[in-house]
Each structure stands twice: as structure tokens, then as C-alpha cells.
């Protein structure tokens, strides 16, 4: 599974190494099954059918597994990664977990530059897959620090925030959008009225939005964003490109700056969701499914509930597809810890009861 070292560096040896690296990553993909599309009944809206694309079932436990694979292949095929290169990434955790997995597969050292407040469980997962972490006190410093480290180590900064929207083939190649439509083919409403996702890099919304247009589907795209993020502000007013900080506790989505991979023109609607709403929805959905999901999934669910309510009020029947982004056990010490919730000043009782009542889950 690991690549042999090639002692003599030459164009031919580098090409042989790259060929083998691509083969190893593609072989790993070939061994993997697609992720499930899970129906989630909404008793309050019987004519609106909700489905969650369960990305937590990837080998590294999150939606970012797809992105990490694409980033490695993109960098390899562009000649950016060679034998022995140290891979460096700026991440809030999940992308780094997945990239550590692929780096170890290729026998390459990996360093994740992460905010100091990143969930302990994510740090442990990065270490488990052979990576090491380098902490920054302010999330916004991760970009420049990752670039500096890569230069210092003679390595490669993968830079998910720049390359996410271009590393994935949005026309197909079993990207997440193509997979969703294939799995929806036998459902009562096979073409979703809406697809709902979050934005961290912007890569997922870019892939889905482009695929929808390329296939000429009537589906509309909604991006659910933390209240403290710049993305929904930029979508409403292109002049807004930066905030002093992203005041959100929802890891993986929301940013203080508009990332290069975020493409606002292909998004039909954005919804700002509070942290309390996201965490309350995360706990409610986890109880409903019988297993934990992450905070960004709760953000998505809250947006889905608003859309379902709106569809029902207009007499519309149809389907909504969203994403179960990652395994909630990564947040055992945060979103599922009552002491952490209290210390964060989050009131979950009110939004939790409101959402349960709205969906008919009370």
C-alpha cells in the first residue's frame, strides 16, 4: 500500500512515483462503496421528503474525504507533489483528518495547521492517521502559517480554500452531486426541489451548483451558513469580503474571509443559522437517527426545516436533499457536552423545542 522510496531523482523516476501514487489512490476509491442516502420522515410535512447524504461513512468519517482525494489527485497530476514531499494544510480539522489518511497512504509526512480550539477528537484522528498538528491562536492565521511551514519544510501547501472548486470534476466522475441524483432515481420525487449544504471552502456548493446547471435540473441550491460567517453577507452584497473574525462555534463551515472557492453566483439562496439553532438541531437529529452527527449537519437541518415549511405553505410536494457531513462522535467534548454548551452561553432548549414542533418530532 505504501510507495517505495525512489533514491535517484529524475523526471522518469518522479513520473513513475506519480503514476504509482495515482494508482494507489484510485485503488482505494475502487475498494470503497458509495455513501448512503438516508430518508428522514417529516411528520409535519407529509408531502415533503427529506434525504440526507451520509458522508460520515467515508473511511475518514466526513464529507471532506471526497475533497482530500480530489486535492491529492489534482496536486499529483499538476506535478506539485513528488517523492518525500511534506504535505501541509490549513484546516479546522476534518479536511486534515482525510488528508492525513491519503498522505500516509503515499508514505508522505503531513502537517495540519489548525485553530487551537479545534475539537480534541479531530486532533486525535489526525494523529491516528499519521499526521501532526501545528496550532494557531487565531483561525485567520492558519493560511499564512501553512504557507510558511510548507516553504520552510520544502513541502506542498495543498490550500483547500483555493483549489476546492477546481480539484473536483463538477461534470461527473461520481462527484457528490452525480451520486445524489443517481440515488434519487427511484424516489417519488427524483429531482430534488432543493439541495441544502454548508460552505467552508465553498467547494461542495460549487460542485453541486455547477452540476445542476450542466444537467439542466430544476433543483435550487441553498447554502446554510453560520450567523457569524462572511459568506451569506457576501452573497447579499459582493462588496463584503472580510470580517474581523468568524464568530461561530460550528466547525468546518463559515469563514471570516470569502474563500476563492466560494462561488456566490450559482447559489439560489443563503440562510444564516445561529449556533444555538445548529447545535440544538444536531442533538435533535442525532436522537432521531440513533447516532451522532456533527454541528454543520444541524445547520443544514435548520435550513431544510424552513424550506419544507415554505413548500408546505405553498402547497408544493417534492424532495429536499441535504448532507450529513461528519460523525458526531468527533464532537463528544463540545456539542454533546452539557458543560461546554453552558460555558459557550448557548440556550438549546428554546430552539430545540421549536424545531421539534416545526418538524412534528415533538
Buried (B, 14 or more C-beta within 10 A) or exposed (E): EEBEEBEEEEEEBBEBBBEBBBEBBEEBEEEEEEBBBEEBEBEBBEBBBBBBBBBBBBEBBBBBBBBBBBBBBBBBEEEBBBBBBBBBBBBBBBBBBBBBBBBBBBBBBBBBBBBEEBBEBBBEBBBEBBBEBBBBEEBBBBBEBBBBBBEEBEBBBBBBBBBBBBBBBBEEEEBBBBBBBEBBEEBEBEBBBBBBBBBBBBBBBBBBBBBBEEBEBEBBBBBBBBBBBBBBBBBEEEEBEEBEEBEBBBBBBBBBBBBBBBBBEBBEBBBBBBBBBBBBBBBBBBEBBEBBBBBBBBBBBBBBBBBBBEBBEEEBBBBBBBBBBBBBBBBBEBBBEEEBBEEBEBEBEEBBEBBBEBBEBE
